[in-house]
């Protein structure tokens, strides 16, 4: 099913040609990532965006380690938060975080390839709930994150 899609930009929403929801979500993700200097600086790669879903990847570098020699929790959080942002904006409606929490379950170490998968759990009116699992590339769970989104008035 083709839909008219609106892409979020700094100046608001701009219409795109008729495209499938999957194509529209991918276009939103690509446009957002092109402007996302923070995620790029951390070495994140955007692997997939579907409606209500996003997957990003990041390799833990030496400059990401804390005093214990493990990945700083704020950087694991940043990966999860970025996946959340791409998932909740995947419908082309400008959406922001209204709140979130994270549970750290296992340490990540230098060289670990982390994957964050965000999934929409609920979307009602202007608010949504998204769960993000951060795993090592092999599937071991490192952290779980829950974000609440809001469409600003």
N, C-alpha and C positions, 0 to 999 in steps of 0.2 A: 504494500500500500504506500503510495507516494504522499508526502505531506509537504506543505510549505513550511520552511524552517526559518527560524530567526537565530542569528548568531550574535552572541554577546560581544560587545566591544567597549572600549573606553567611552565612546560617545553614545552608547545605547545599543539597541538591537537593530540589525539590518537584515532585510529579507534575502533569502537564497532561493534559487530555483527549486522546483518540485524534486524531491529526492526521498528515498526510503528512510525510515527512522534510524536504521543502522548507519547509512551514509551520513545522515545529518549529525548523529552523535560523533562519528569519527571526525567530521569537519569541525565541530565545536572543539573537540579535544585537540586537534592539530592547531587551530587558531589560538587556543588558550596556551598550549605548550610553547608556541613560538614567542609569546610575550612573557613567559614564566621564567625570569632570570634566576630566581631562588632555586627552583627545582633543577634547572640546568647547571647551576654552579655546584650543586651537590652531586652532580653526575647521574641524576635520574634519567631514565629513558621511559617514554610513554609507549607501552606495548599494545594496548587495546582500550578502546572506549566504545561501549554499547549504551543503549538507554538504561540508565540506572546502574551502570557497571563501569569500572575502570581497573586496569592493571598497570602498575609501574614497577620498575626494577632499579636497584641501586647497589653498587659494590662498596663495601666498607673499606675506606682508605685509612692510611696511617694517621692522617690529620683529623680523623673523625673519632679517635680513641680518647677515652677519659683517663683519669689517673689510675684506674684499675686495669687498663689495657683492653677494655671492651668498648664497643661503640657507645658513644654518648647517647643517653636516652632521648635527648631533644632531637637528635638526628633520626632516630627510629620514628619518633613522633612526626617529624617533618615529612618523612616518606608516607606514613599513614594519612596525614592531613592532606598531602597533595593528591593521593588516590581518592580520598573523600571529595575533594574539590572538583576533580574531573568527573566523578560519578554524579554528583548532585547538580552539576551544570550541563550534563549530557543532553538534556532536553532543549537546550538553547535558551533557557530562561535564566537571567542573571540571578544567581543564588549565592548566599554567603553562609558561613558557619554561625550558628546561634549558640553552640556549646558542644563540648566533646570531652571524652575521657579515654584513658589508655591504661591497660594492664600489661606490665612487662613480665614475661613468662620465662624467658631464657636469654642469656647474653649473646650478642653478636660480636664477632671478632674480625680483625683485619683480614681482608680477602673474602669474607662471606658475601655472597650475592643474595641480597634481600629482595623479596617480591611482596608487594602490597596489592591485595585484591579487595576492592570496595564494592559492596553490593547494597542496593536499595532495599530496605525492609518495609518501609511505609512511606507513602506520599499522600498527604491529605491537605488539600487547599494550598496554603503557602508554606507548609512545613513538611520536612521529611526526616526519616531516620535511616542511617547508613551504618553498616558494620564493615570493618576493615580488618582482615587478617594479614599480619606481616610474618612471612615465613622465610626460612633459608631456601635456596633454590631446590633443595632436596625434599622440602615439605615440612621440616621441623618448625613448629610454631614458636615465634620469638615474642610477639605481642598481639594483643587484640584491642581494637579501638572502636568506639561508637561515637558517631557524630550526628548532631541535630542541625538540619539546614533550615534556612528561612529565605523567602523571597522578600526583599525590602519593599516597602510601600513607596 
